[in-house]
Amino acid sequence: PPDEANLRSAEEAISSSWYFPTLKSGWIAANGTTPAVGITSTGIIVFRGAVKKDPNKNPGNVLFDLPSNLSPANPDFIDIPIALGALGNGLGMLIVGCSQGTGQCTATVSEDGVGGAGAKAFAMTSLDGASFDRTSADSQPLALGTDWGARQYPFRNQGTPFELPAGVKKVGGFVRFQGALVNNTGSANTAAFQLPSGYIPGQNVYVPVVLGPNSSAAHGRLAIMGTSGIVYVQIEGSKGSLAEMTSLEGASFSLTTTPTSLSLQNGWVAYSARAVKVRNEEGVIRLEGAVKNGTNVVVANLPQGMRPAQTIYVVADAINAAHMRLKIERNGNISVDSGTLSSAQGFLSLDGVSFAL
């Protein structure tokens, strides 16, 4: 049965409790989960659960509609990295898209290289780990590099009140990014932006992001320099284009240390002086730090009270900006679910990895 203590904790933490959307025709719940959307008291909208194709129907790309209180404050398009596929290292993005005319918002899946729902999305589309800030109106503006500009449409800077097209804010001890960027030269060698004073982590931090237009997700990461706060966008392989889009939505990292160390297993050790930690922030479990050198796919074990009710799948960043899918089980085990173990052994970032209980 589901972990009742975890479920009660989540209900107490997520304001207005959970909303259980009606799935569009052709989509059904997957992995024993119940897809849900909630909002924290600090205005972070979080998703949980998984969906898949009904074998007897032919679904479209839209998974479900969102109510106004769980939608962006303005009619935005928000792109967030998610894990796909029953097997293999599938990547996609969850697109929260809103109509300018009606304000109606939907959650849509876009599979890497497909531009909509494909075989991997049909096998399993994980909502776990997806989140975004309902507004960027209370964010600090990002000081963009000379080759970079904010994506002017249709992200964030429309409607009333005005929102920053690219910004950063502190929420519960975490730095969170909003908006989207474009690179005017396509070069990854120039700084995208510099964090404001007071937002700099002290150690280098790497968090996953999605690149490219809505028609085709691809993977990259923000490489955040620990002492200067300068941030670079790095691309996995030859996928994506900085000239098209780098979505900052859902990207975050911890700015403060927490008392709960993550129990590493099988020879995995901290990659740097940045401690490997875990915390429960309003019913959202957030990991911190990076690891290397493990001899087995099981990386760590979560403490009691921080474990999901069912097995879930989330996106993480690995060596050379490679995306990695992590499996987090009811017993607390965090495993490299797919991709090559050697990539994770060289470097596996847990920063930016989160899920709602």
Protein Blocks (a to p, Z undefined) as FASTA:
>chain_A
ZZfklmmmmmmmmghiaadddddehiaceehiacdddddfkopacdeddddddfkbccdf
bfbdcdfklccfbacdddddddedjedjddddddddddfklopacdddddehklpacfkl
mmoccfehiacdfbfklpccddddfkbccdfbfghjgcjddddfbdcddeehiacdedjd
ddfklpakbcfbdcdehiagoiacdddddedjfklccdddddddfklopacdddehjedj
fkloccfehiacdfbdcfbdcddeehiacfblbdcddddeehiacdedddehiabfblbd
cdehiacfbdcddddddehhiacdddddfkopacdfbdjfklmmmoccfehiacdZZ
